Amino acid sequence: MRKLSLLVALLVWLWASPGFGYEYQLYKNGENLGIVVFPKAKMFSGLDQYIQSLALQPVETGKAVMRSGSKGENQTYMMPLEVQKNHSIEKFMVIQVLTPTSMMIGIFDPEWGLTLPSSIFGFDEMKQNIPKTLDIFRGNNKRKPTHWKGEPGSTLEPVETPPDTNF
């Protein structure tokens, strides 16, 4: 029985370790808000372009690790804590790409912990919810939504979207 317990513990440790997990892609904006996408191998160009259109730039990629929320609740793959601290990101979304048409989205906030809805969202639904979540993260410091003119990765300056634009 003891050997079985040791074997189970080893398998759980291997499953949650960085070497065994998925790769992630971390995006960050100037407000230190972020989006973590995993597995990076399932990321598609439309998602990458959309995230960058919201003025979030890719800043790091690496092995995802299993982490809990700030209150020890829920668990999912995301960036290691050291990466989060290195980029000064306190609030971020975690997007797990199942297919290009189905994703699961979690929210990490130090005050709320890690929220993992069980719903699966399509790409269009996700595009409607990300700007709303960023505004919730901003609290009273809401900014006008920003979109990039030109292709993602271009050196053009951001342009503010007119106030009457709806997502």
N, CA, C and O atoms as a DFTB+ gen file, in Angstrom:
668 C
 N C O
     1  1       0.823      -1.189       0.000
     2  2       0.000       0.000       0.000
     3  2       0.870       1.256       0.000
     4  3       0.554       2.232      -0.681
     5  1       1.950       1.232       0.753
     6  2       2.854       2.380       0.828
     7  2       3.488       2.650      -0.532
     8  3       3.653       3.807      -0.919
     9  1       3.845       1.591      -1.264
    10  2       4.442       1.742      -2.587
    11  2       3.441       2.354      -3.564
    12  3       3.809       3.164      -4.415
    13  1       2.197       1.968      -3.438
    14  2       1.155       2.528      -4.297
    15  2       0.974       4.019      -4.019
    16  3       0.817       4.810      -4.949
    17  1       0.995       4.400      -2.750
    18  2       0.870       5.815      -2.387
    19  2       2.047       6.619      -2.928
    20  3       1.870       7.732      -3.424
    21  1       3.238       6.057      -2.831
    22  2       4.422       6.723      -3.364
    23  2       4.341       6.876      -4.880
    24  3       4.705       7.918      -5.424
    25  1       3.868       5.844      -5.551
    26  2       3.725       5.884      -6.998
    27  2       2.712       6.955      -7.419
    28  3       2.967       7.710      -8.357
    29  1       1.584       7.025      -6.743
    30  2       0.567       8.032      -7.037
    31  2       1.127       9.430      -6.799
    32  3       0.921      10.324      -7.620
    33  1       1.822       9.628      -5.699
    34  2       2.412      10.937      -5.398
    35  2       3.430      11.324      -6.469
    36  3       3.483      12.486      -6.872
    37  1       4.226      10.386      -6.927
    38  2       5.215      10.650      -7.965
    39  2       4.532      11.039      -9.272
    40  3       4.956      11.985      -9.936
    41  1       3.486      10.320      -9.642
    42  2       2.760      10.640     -10.873
    43  2       2.121      12.023     -10.815
    44  3       2.159      12.762     -11.799
    45  1       1.538      12.379      -9.681
    46  2       0.948      13.712      -9.521
    47  2       2.032      14.772      -9.611
    48  3       1.837      15.797     -10.264
    49  1       3.165      14.546      -8.968
    50  2       4.265      15.504      -9.020
    51  2       4.776      15.671     -10.445
    52  3       5.011      16.797     -10.884
    53  1       4.953      14.566     -11.181
    54  2       5.411      14.646     -12.563
    55  2       4.404      15.378     -13.432
    56  3       4.781      16.185     -14.282
    57  1       3.119      15.097     -13.220
    58  2       2.061      15.724     -14.014
    59  2       2.041      17.230     -13.803
    60  3       1.802      17.980     -14.750
    61  1       2.287      17.685     -12.586
    62  2       2.234      19.112     -12.262
    63  2       3.575      19.819     -12.449
    64  3       3.644      21.042     -12.326
    65  1       4.615      19.090     -12.736
    66  2       5.925      19.720     -12.864
    67  2       6.059      20.431     -14.210
    68  3       5.389      20.059     -15.174
    69  1       6.918      21.449     -14.283
    70  2       7.067      22.207     -15.507
    71  2       7.501      21.364     -16.701
    72  3       7.046      21.611     -17.817
    73  1       8.351      20.396     -16.500
    74  2       8.843      19.592     -17.608
    75  2       7.783      18.714     -18.229
    76  3       7.923      18.324     -19.388
    77  1       6.743      18.394     -17.515
    78  2       5.711      17.486     -17.988
    79  2       4.533      18.242     -18.580
    80  3       3.772      17.681     -19.368
    81  1       4.372      19.498     -18.215
    82  2       3.194      20.268     -18.594
    83  2       3.268      20.860     -19.984
    84  3       4.092      20.468     -20.809
    85  1       2.392      21.806     -20.219
    86  2       2.278      22.494     -21.494
    87  2       3.175      23.727     -21.528
    88  3       3.658      24.194     -20.497
    89  1       3.382      24.235     -22.725
    90  2       4.012      25.542     -22.850
    91  2       2.927      26.596     -22.831
    92  3       1.808      26.351     -23.281
    93  1       3.256      27.777     -22.308
    94  2       2.314      28.895     -22.265
    95  2       2.871      30.055     -23.077
    96  3       4.064      30.106     -23.374
    97  1       1.997      30.980     -23.430
    98  2       2.389      32.256     -24.018
    99  2       1.801      33.334     -23.134
   100  3       0.591      33.355     -22.905
   101  1       2.638      34.232     -22.632
   102  2       2.201      35.319     -21.769
   103  2       2.163      36.619     -22.554
   104  3       3.114      36.966     -23.253
   105  1       1.044      37.337     -22.429
   106  2       0.878      38.667     -23.010
   107  2       0.696      39.643     -21.855
   108  3       0.149      39.293     -20.810
   109  1       1.162      40.867     -22.058
   110  2       1.068      41.882     -21.007
   111  2       0.866      43.242     -21.652
   112  3       1.341      43.493     -22.760
   113  1       0.151      44.124     -20.943
   114  2       0.022      45.496     -21.425
   115  2       0.723      46.443     -20.465
   116  3       1.290      46.006     -19.463
   117  1       0.689      47.734     -20.762
   118  2       1.357      48.744     -19.949
   119  2       0.740      48.931     -18.575
   120  3       1.333      49.586     -17.719
   121  1      -0.439      48.369     -18.347
   122  2      -1.107      48.460     -17.047
   123  2      -0.768      47.270     -16.155
   124  3      -1.318      47.133     -15.063
   125  1       0.133      46.415     -16.616
   126  2       0.515      45.183     -15.919
   127  2      -0.646      44.214     -15.772
   128  3      -0.733      43.483     -14.786
   129  1      -1.534      44.211     -16.754
   130  2      -2.590      43.208     -16.846
   131  2      -2.114      42.193     -17.869
   132  3      -1.411      42.550     -18.814
   133  1      -2.488      40.937     -17.693
   134  2      -1.960      39.927     -18.588
   135  2      -2.974      38.902     -19.040
   136  3      -4.075      38.792     -18.501
   137  1      -2.563      38.155     -20.048
   138  2      -3.307      36.999     -20.541
   139  2      -2.289      35.889     -20.735
   140  3      -1.258      36.084     -21.378
   141  1      -2.582      34.731     -20.178
   142  2      -1.748      33.543     -20.341
   143  2      -2.541      32.562     -21.194
   144  3      -3.676      32.220     -20.860
   145  1      -1.947      32.111     -22.292
   146  2      -2.599      31.144     -23.171
   147  2      -1.814      29.845     -23.112
   148  3      -0.587      29.843     -23.222
   149  1      -2.535      28.734     -22.936
   150  2      -1.910      27.414     -22.999
   151  2      -2.912      26.436     -23.582
   152  3      -4.113      26.694     -23.505
   153  1      -2.491      25.364     -24.141
   154  2      -1.118      25.076     -24.565
   155  2      -0.762      25.919     -25.783
   156  3      -1.576      26.119     -26.685
   157  1       0.449      26.397     -25.784
   158  2       0.911      27.268     -26.863
   159  2       0.814      26.562     -28.208
   160  3       0.579      27.206     -29.230
   161  1       0.990      25.255     -28.216
   162  2       0.940      24.489     -29.458
   163  2      -0.437      24.557     -30.127
   164  3      -0.537      24.366     -31.339
   165  1      -1.502      24.827     -29.357
   166  2      -2.848      24.917     -29.928
   167  2      -3.261      26.356     -30.237
   168  3      -4.365      26.598     -30.723
   169  1      -2.377      27.303     -29.955
   170  2      -2.668      28.707     -30.220
   171  2      -2.804      28.897     -31.728
   172  3      -2.042      28.310     -32.497
   173  1      -3.748      29.697     -32.149
   174  2      -3.951      29.949     -33.574
   175  2      -3.775      31.437     -33.847
   176  3      -3.909      32.262     -32.943
   177  1      -3.476      31.771     -35.083
   178  2      -3.106      33.152     -35.422
   179  2      -4.223      34.150     -35.120
   180  3      -3.931      35.280     -34.729
   181  1      -5.488      33.772     -35.289
   182  2      -6.590      34.688     -34.991
   183  2      -6.608      35.096     -33.528
   184  3      -6.871      36.258     -33.217
   185  1      -6.335      34.167     -32.628
   186  2      -6.300      34.473     -31.201
   187  2      -5.121      35.386     -30.881
   188  3      -5.267      36.369     -30.154
   189  1      -3.960      35.057     -31.424
   190  2      -2.775      35.887     -31.215
   191  2      -3.015      37.306     -31.728
   192  3      -2.703      38.273     -31.033
   193  1      -3.557      37.438     -32.914
   194  2      -3.821      38.759     -33.486
   195  2      -4.846      39.527     -32.660
   196  3      -4.697      40.731     -32.452
   197  1      -5.884      38.842     -32.188
   198  2      -6.903      39.518     -31.400
   199  2      -6.320      40.053     -30.087
   200  3      -6.555      41.205     -29.721
   201  1      -5.562      39.213     -29.386
   202  2      -4.972      39.642     -28.112
   203  2      -4.055      40.842     -28.338
   204  3      -4.085      41.800     -27.566
   205  1      -3.244      40.793     -29.386
   206  2      -2.347      41.915     -29.665
   207  2      -3.122      43.159     -30.089
   208  3      -2.647      44.273     -29.873
   209  1      -4.304      43.000     -30.688
   210  2      -5.104      44.164     -31.077
   211  2      -5.605      44.923     -29.850
   212  3      -6.011      46.079     -29.962
   213  1      -5.579      44.284     -28.685
   214  2      -5.993      44.924     -27.434
   215  2      -4.803      45.537     -26.698
   216  3      -4.882      45.809     -25.500
   217  1      -3.715      45.750     -27.409
   218  2      -2.491      46.365     -26.873
   219  2      -1.811      45.495     -25.825
   220  3      -1.129      46.010     -24.939
   221  1      -1.989      44.193     -25.917
   222  2      -1.247      43.246     -25.083
   223  2      -0.176      42.631     -25.980
   224  3      -0.471      42.122     -27.062
   225  1       1.047      42.685     -25.522
   226  2       2.168      42.191     -26.319
   227  2       2.725      40.899     -25.728
   228  3       2.748      40.737     -24.508
   229  1       3.178      39.967     -26.593
   230  2       3.811      38.758     -26.073
   231  2       5.111      39.126     -25.369
   232  3       5.955      39.825     -25.929
   233  1       5.265      38.647     -24.128
   234  2       6.464      39.005     -23.371
   235  2       7.283      37.801     -22.937
   236  3       8.473      37.933     -22.653
   237  1       6.662      36.628     -22.883
   238  2       7.428      35.464     -22.430
   239  2       6.672      34.195     -22.777
   240  3       5.444      34.174     -22.854
   241  1       7.432      33.157     -22.980
   242  2       6.873      31.828     -23.189
   243  2       7.722      30.845     -22.399
   244  3       8.898      31.098     -22.135
   245  1       7.132      29.743     -22.030
   246  2       7.874      28.751     -21.254
   247  2       6.977      27.600     -20.854
   248  3       5.859      27.464     -21.352
   249  1       7.472      26.782     -19.961
   250  2       6.709      25.623     -19.487
   251  2       5.680      26.068     -18.458
   252  3       6.020      26.723     -17.473
   253  1       4.432      25.712     -18.687
   254  2       3.362      26.034     -17.740
   255  2       3.477      25.135     -16.513
   256  3       3.936      23.997     -16.600
   257  1       3.057      25.658     -15.390
   258  2       3.038      24.893     -14.147
   259  2       1.629      24.918     -13.579
   260  3       0.871      25.858     -13.819
   261  1       1.285      23.898     -12.835
   262  2      -0.011      23.834     -12.170
   263  2       0.061      24.722     -10.932
   264  3       0.933      24.549     -10.080
   265  1      -0.871      25.680     -10.844
   266  2      -0.902      26.583      -9.691
   267  2      -2.318      26.724      -9.181
   268  3      -3.288      26.503      -9.907
   269  1      -2.417      27.096      -7.923
   270  2      -3.696      27.396      -7.286
   271  2      -3.883      28.899      -7.244
   272  3      -2.958      29.660      -7.529
   273  1      -5.089      29.322      -6.886
   274  2      -5.355      30.742      -6.702
   275  2      -4.690      31.261      -5.447
   276  3      -4.101      30.492      -4.687
   277  1      -4.783      32.571      -5.223
   278  2      -4.136      33.213      -4.078
   279  2      -4.710      32.744      -2.747
   280  3      -4.087      32.931      -1.701
   281  1      -5.885      32.141      -2.779
   282  2      -6.517      31.633      -1.552
   283  2      -6.464      30.104      -1.494
   284  3      -7.158      29.482      -0.690
   285  1      -5.636      29.507      -2.353
   286  2      -5.481      28.056      -2.361
   287  2      -6.609      27.319      -3.067
   288  3      -6.680      26.091      -3.005
   289  1      -7.491      28.052      -3.738
   290  2      -8.637      27.429      -4.396
   291  2      -8.322      27.172      -5.876
   292  3      -7.489      27.850      -6.476
   293  1      -8.994      26.200      -6.434
   294  2      -8.884      25.873      -7.862
   295  2      -7.438      25.677      -8.297
   296  3      -6.506      26.106      -7.616
   297  1      -7.270      25.032      -9.425
   298  2      -5.940      24.829      -9.991
   299  2      -6.042      24.788     -11.504
   300  3      -7.003      24.261     -12.064
   301  1      -5.050      25.344     -12.144
   302  2      -4.923      25.240     -13.588
   303  2      -3.478      25.504     -13.970
   304  3      -2.676      25.953     -13.150
   305  1      -3.156      25.220     -15.222
   306  2      -1.831      25.550     -15.714
   307  2      -1.752      27.046     -15.977
   308  3      -2.717      27.662     -16.429
   309  1      -0.614      27.610     -15.694
   310  2      -0.343      29.020     -15.981
   311  2       1.157      29.243     -15.905
   312  3       1.932      28.295     -15.790
   313  1       1.553      30.493     -15.969
   314  2       2.970      30.831     -15.858
   315  2       3.445      30.569     -14.431
   316  3       2.643      30.630     -13.499
   317  1       4.723      30.281     -14.245
   318  2       5.253      30.138     -12.888
   319  2       5.129      31.456     -12.113
   320  3       5.111      32.532     -12.712
   321  1       5.045      31.370     -10.800
   322  2       4.921      32.543      -9.946
   323  2       6.081      33.518     -10.161
   324  3       5.879      34.732     -10.135
   325  1       7.286      32.999     -10.371
   326  2       8.453      33.864     -10.573
   327  2       8.279      34.733     -11.820
   328  3       8.675      35.899     -11.829
   329  1       7.689      34.164     -12.867
   330  2       7.451      34.920     -14.103
   331  2       6.408      35.997     -13.838
   332  3       6.560      37.134     -14.285
   333  1       5.358      35.650     -13.118
   334  2       4.319      36.624     -12.773
   335  2       4.924      37.800     -12.008
   336  3       4.633      38.958     -12.308
   337  1       5.766      37.499     -11.021
   338  2       6.397      38.553     -10.223
   339  2       7.379      39.364     -11.063
   340  3       7.434      40.588     -10.940
   341  1       8.150      38.699     -11.909
   342  2       9.141      39.370     -12.749
   343  2       8.486      40.412     -13.659
   344  3       9.081      41.455     -13.929
   345  1       7.279      40.142     -14.130
   346  2       6.569      41.064     -15.017
   347  2       5.581      41.957     -14.263
   348  3       4.846      42.721     -14.888
   349  1       5.555      41.873     -12.945
   350  2       4.686      42.702     -12.090
   351  2       3.211      42.583     -12.464
   352  3       2.481      43.574     -12.468
   353  1       2.784      41.365     -12.776
   354  2       1.394      41.128     -13.168
   355  2       0.631      40.615     -11.950
   356  3       0.973      39.572     -11.392
   357  1      -0.398      41.345     -11.541
   358  2      -1.226      40.899     -10.422
   359  2      -2.525      40.269     -10.897
   360  3      -3.004      39.304     -10.302
   361  1      -3.096      40.810     -11.965
   362  2      -4.383      40.338     -12.473
   363  2      -4.207      39.867     -13.901
   364  3      -3.601      40.552     -14.725
   365  1      -4.744      38.684     -14.189
   366  2      -4.609      38.169     -15.544
   367  2      -5.683      37.136     -15.836
   368  3      -6.323      36.596     -14.934
   369  1      -5.857      36.881     -17.111
   370  2      -6.767      35.838     -17.580
   371  2      -5.939      34.641     -18.018
   372  3      -4.811      34.794     -18.486
   373  1      -6.496      33.464     -17.865
   374  2      -5.870      32.234     -18.323
   375  2      -6.803      31.641     -19.369
   376  3      -7.964      31.352     -19.077
   377  1      -6.303      31.461     -20.579
   378  2      -7.105      30.881     -21.653
   379  2      -6.533      29.518     -21.994
   380  3      -5.376      29.400     -22.398
   381  1      -7.348      28.496     -21.831
   382  2      -6.957      27.156     -22.251
   383  2      -7.608      26.896     -23.600
   384  3      -8.833      26.851     -23.713
   385  1      -6.777      26.725     -24.621
   386  2      -7.283      26.486     -25.967
   387  2      -7.535      24.990     -26.123
   388  3      -6.612      24.179     -26.049
   389  1      -8.799      24.642     -26.340
   390  2      -9.152      23.251     -26.605
   391  2      -9.098      22.998     -28.113
   392  3      -8.485      22.035     -28.574
   393  1      -9.748      23.880     -28.868
   394  2      -9.711      23.902     -30.335
   395  2      -9.845      25.378     -30.723
   396  3     -10.125      26.210     -29.860
   397  1      -9.651      25.721     -31.995
   398  2      -9.844      27.126     -32.378
   399  2     -11.264      27.641     -32.138
   400  3     -11.487      28.852     -32.134
   401  1     -12.212      26.750     -31.941
   402  2     -13.587      27.189     -31.703
   403  2     -14.069      26.915     -30.285
   404  3     -15.240      27.140     -29.977
   405  1     -13.193      26.437     -29.429
   406  2     -13.603      26.203     -28.038
   407  2     -12.443      26.436     -27.084
   408  3     -11.350      25.894     -27.243
   409  1     -12.730      27.277     -26.073
   410  2     -11.714      27.661     -25.100
   411  2     -12.348      27.762     -23.721
   412  3     -13.546      28.016     -23.592
   413  1     -11.544      27.565     -22.708
   414  2     -11.964      27.786     -21.329
   415  2     -11.162      28.969     -20.804
   416  3      -9.967      29.089     -21.073
   417  1     -11.826      29.837     -20.054
   418  2     -11.172      31.054     -19.590
   419  2     -11.288      31.162     -18.081
   420  3     -12.379      31.048     -17.523
   421  1     -10.164      31.380     -17.428
   422  2     -10.131      31.596     -15.991
   423  2      -9.647      32.998     -15.692
   424  3      -9.068      33.663     -16.551
   425  1      -9.888      33.445     -14.470
   426  2      -9.485      34.790     -14.055
   427  2      -8.702      34.678     -12.755
   428  3      -9.137      34.021     -11.809
   429  1      -7.533      35.332     -12.718
   430  2      -6.710      35.365     -11.506
   431  2      -6.654      36.796     -11.006
   432  3      -6.221      37.699     -11.722
   433  1      -7.093      36.994      -9.778
   434  2      -7.063      38.300      -9.121
   435  2      -6.684      38.035      -7.674
   436  3      -7.270      37.148      -7.053
   437  1      -5.723      38.770      -7.106
   438  2      -5.309      38.496      -5.731
   439  2      -6.460      38.590      -4.732
   440  3      -6.474      37.871      -3.733
   441  1      -7.422      39.469      -4.996
   442  2      -8.559      39.634      -4.085
   443  2      -9.578      38.511      -4.237
   444  3     -10.120      38.027      -3.243
   445  1      -9.843      38.092      -5.473
   446  2     -10.864      37.071      -5.731
   447  2     -10.300      35.665      -5.754
   448  3     -11.046      34.699      -5.590
   449  1      -9.007      35.530      -5.953
   450  2      -8.405      34.217      -6.116
   451  2      -8.449      33.804      -7.574
   452  3      -8.402      34.648      -8.468
   453  1      -8.539      32.515      -7.811
   454  2      -8.577      31.961      -9.166
   455  2      -9.987      31.470      -9.445
   456  3     -10.476      30.551      -8.787
   457  1     -10.636      32.083     -10.419
   458  2     -11.988      31.711     -10.805
   459  2     -11.905      30.911     -12.096
   460  3     -11.353      31.385     -13.089
   461  1     -12.445      29.714     -12.086
   462  2     -12.414      28.851     -13.264
   463  2     -13.836      28.449     -13.655
   464  3     -14.347      27.441     -13.169
   465  1     -14.473      29.219     -14.521
   466  2     -15.807      28.824     -14.971
   467  2     -15.731      27.505     -15.718
   468  3     -14.737      27.223     -16.386
   469  1     -16.765      26.705     -15.608
   470  2     -16.769      25.404     -16.275
   471  2     -17.283      25.490     -17.702
   472  3     -17.303      24.484     -18.412
   473  1     -17.695      26.662     -18.128
   474  2     -18.230      26.832     -19.479
   475  2     -17.118      26.842     -20.521
   476  3     -15.998      27.284     -20.263
   477  1     -17.457      26.348     -21.689
   478  2     -16.556      26.403     -22.830
   479  2     -17.078      27.507     -23.737
   480  3     -18.269      27.559     -24.044
   481  1     -16.173      28.394     -24.165
   482  2     -16.552      29.536     -24.980
   483  2     -16.013      29.382     -26.394
   484  3     -14.945      28.808     -26.607
   485  1     -16.766      29.902     -27.354
   486  2     -16.293      30.011     -28.727
   487  2     -15.432      31.246     -28.859
   488  3     -15.400      32.085     -27.958
   489  1     -14.739      31.362     -29.965
   490  2     -13.832      32.487     -30.186
   491  2     -14.592      33.812     -30.174
   492  3     -14.116      34.782     -29.584
   493  1     -15.760      33.876     -30.809
   494  2     -16.521      35.126     -30.843
   495  2     -16.990      35.542     -29.446
   496  3     -16.941      36.724     -29.104
   497  1     -17.442      34.581     -28.641
   498  2     -17.855      34.895     -27.260
   499  2     -16.668      35.409     -26.447
   500  3     -16.786      36.363     -25.678
   501  1     -15.526      34.754     -26.636
   502  2     -14.335      35.146     -25.898
   503  2     -13.931      36.578     -26.261
   504  3     -13.531      37.350     -25.390
   505  1     -14.034      36.929     -27.542
   506  2     -13.670      38.278     -27.974
   507  2     -14.573      39.329     -27.338
   508  3     -14.143      40.465     -27.140
   509  1     -15.795      38.980     -27.018
   510  2     -16.704      39.922     -26.356
   511  2     -16.367      40.064     -24.875
   512  3     -16.536      41.142     -24.306
   513  1     -15.897      39.001     -24.251
   514  2     -15.676      38.998     -22.806
   515  2     -14.324      39.525     -22.364
   516  3     -14.221      40.059     -21.260
   517  1     -13.299      39.402     -23.165
   518  2     -11.964      39.849     -22.747
   519  2     -11.932      41.354     -22.459
   520  3     -11.418      41.739     -21.409
   521  1     -12.455      42.229     -23.335
   522  2     -12.427      43.665     -23.004
   523  2     -13.215      43.982     -21.732
   524  3     -12.815      44.856     -20.963
   525  1     -14.319      43.291     -21.505
   526  2     -15.109      43.514     -20.286
   527  2     -14.300      43.120     -19.056
   528  3     -14.323      43.822     -18.044
   529  1     -13.592      42.007     -19.139
   530  2     -12.781      41.552     -18.006
   531  2     -11.637      42.525     -17.748
   532  3     -11.339      42.832     -16.593
   533  1     -10.997      43.012     -18.797
   534  2      -9.925      43.999     -18.613
   535  2     -10.466      45.238     -17.916
   536  3      -9.788      45.807     -17.060
   537  1     -11.679      45.669     -18.269
   538  2     -12.281      46.825     -17.597
   539  2     -12.582      46.531     -16.132
   540  3     -12.420      47.408     -15.283
   541  1     -13.013      45.326     -15.827
   542  2     -13.246      44.946     -14.423
   543  2     -11.924      44.994     -13.661
   544  3     -11.877      45.482     -12.532
   545  1     -10.854      44.491     -14.269
   546  2      -9.537      44.549     -13.642
   547  2      -9.130      46.000     -13.363
   548  3      -8.526      46.289     -12.329
   549  1      -9.456      46.899     -14.273
   550  2      -9.066      48.304     -14.128
   551  2      -9.835      48.999     -13.020
   552  3      -9.348      49.983     -12.464
   553  1     -11.014      48.519     -12.687
   554  2     -11.816      49.140     -11.651
   555  2     -12.226      50.541     -12.052
   556  3     -12.803      50.736     -13.121
   557  1     -11.937      51.514     -11.213
   558  2     -12.295      52.899     -11.495
   559  2     -11.337      53.573     -12.469
   560  3     -11.569      54.712     -12.873
   561  1     -10.281      52.897     -12.845
   562  2      -9.279      53.482     -13.746
   563  2      -9.499      53.040     -15.181
   564  3      -8.539      52.744     -15.892
   565  1     -10.752      52.990     -15.616
   566  2     -11.054      52.520     -16.963
   567  2     -10.417      53.429     -18.007
   568  3     -10.399      54.653     -17.878
   569  1      -9.897      52.784     -19.041
   570  2      -9.350      53.503     -20.184
   571  2     -10.212      53.179     -21.384
   572  3     -10.954      52.197     -21.386
   573  1     -10.109      54.006     -22.400
   574  2     -10.801      53.683     -23.642
   575  2     -10.115      52.471     -24.255
   576  3      -8.893      52.348     -24.170
   577  1     -10.885      51.567     -24.877
   578  2     -10.262      50.409     -25.523
   579  2      -9.275      50.859     -26.593
   580  3      -9.522      51.832     -27.306
   581  1      -8.186      50.166     -26.698
   582  2      -7.154      50.511     -27.658
   583  2      -7.004      49.385     -28.656
   584  3      -6.957      48.213     -28.282
   585  1      -6.929      49.737     -29.911
   586  2      -6.674      48.764     -30.977
   587  2      -5.498      49.266     -31.793
   588  3      -5.279      50.473     -31.904
   589  1      -4.752      48.354     -32.357
   590  2      -3.576      48.713     -33.137
   591  2      -3.970      48.932     -34.585
   592  3      -4.769      48.182     -35.145
   593  1      -3.398      49.968     -35.184
   594  2      -3.537      50.192     -36.616
   595  2      -2.471      49.352     -37.275
   596  3      -1.310      49.390     -36.867
   597  1      -2.835      48.613     -38.261
   598  2      -1.839      47.819     -38.959
   599  2      -1.783      46.407     -38.418
   600  3      -2.653      45.975     -37.662
   601  1      -0.766      45.711     -38.809
   602  2      -0.601      44.312     -38.428
   603  2      -0.036      44.184     -37.027
   604  3       0.720      45.049     -36.583
   605  1      -0.399      43.091     -36.305
   606  2       0.206      42.860     -34.993
   607  2       1.729      42.797     -35.133
   608  3       2.256      42.229     -36.090
   609  1       2.405      43.375     -34.184
   610  2       3.852      43.396     -34.204
   611  2       4.423      44.592     -34.954
   612  3       5.637      44.791     -34.971
   613  1       3.542      45.404     -35.585
   614  2       4.040      46.575     -36.296
   615  2       4.456      47.641     -35.292
   616  3       4.111      47.566     -34.112
   617  1       5.187      48.617     -35.761
   618  2       5.673      49.664     -34.869
   619  2       4.767      50.880     -34.852
   620  3       5.138      51.919     -34.306
   621  1       3.581      50.769     -35.444
   622  2       2.654      51.890     -35.443
   623  2       2.127      52.149     -34.047
   624  3       2.042      51.235     -33.228
   625  1       1.778      53.380     -33.779
   626  2       1.271      53.781     -32.471
   627  2      -0.179      53.341     -32.305
   628  3      -0.895      53.237     -33.301
   629  1      -0.639      53.077     -31.072
   630  2      -2.022      52.702     -30.844
   631  2      -2.957      53.870     -31.127
   632  3      -2.583      55.036     -31.000
   633  1      -4.168      53.532     -31.510
   634  2      -5.185      54.533     -31.796
   635  2      -6.373      54.249     -30.888
   636  3      -6.830      53.108     -30.810
   637  1      -6.882      55.275     -30.197
   638  2      -8.027      55.073     -29.317
   639  2      -9.272      54.835     -30.140
   640  3      -9.497      55.506     -31.147
   641  1     -10.082      53.880     -29.714
   642  2     -11.342      53.592     -30.360
   643  2     -12.351      54.641     -29.934
   644  3     -12.385      55.014     -28.761
   645  1     -13.179      55.129     -30.857
   646  2     -14.185      56.128     -30.462
   647  2     -15.069      55.593     -29.351
   648  3     -15.314      54.388     -29.284
   649  1     -15.557      56.480     -28.465
   650  2     -16.324      56.050     -27.296
   651  2     -17.604      55.302     -27.624
   652  3     -18.085      54.538     -26.788
   653  1     -18.177      55.489     -28.812
   654  2     -19.436      54.821     -29.113
   655  2     -19.261      53.428     -29.678
   656  3     -20.250      52.786     -30.030
   657  1     -18.026      52.934     -29.779
   658  2     -17.782      51.602     -30.316
   659  2     -18.140      50.556     -29.282
   660  3     -17.735      50.656     -28.123
   661  1     -18.895      49.556     -29.694
   662  2     -19.270      48.444     -28.807
   663  2     -18.495      47.211     -29.212
   664  3     -18.214      47.010     -30.393
   665  1     -18.149      46.384     -28.241
   666  2     -17.453      45.126     -28.533
   667  2     -18.442      44.034     -28.721
   668  3     -18.060      42.892     -28.975
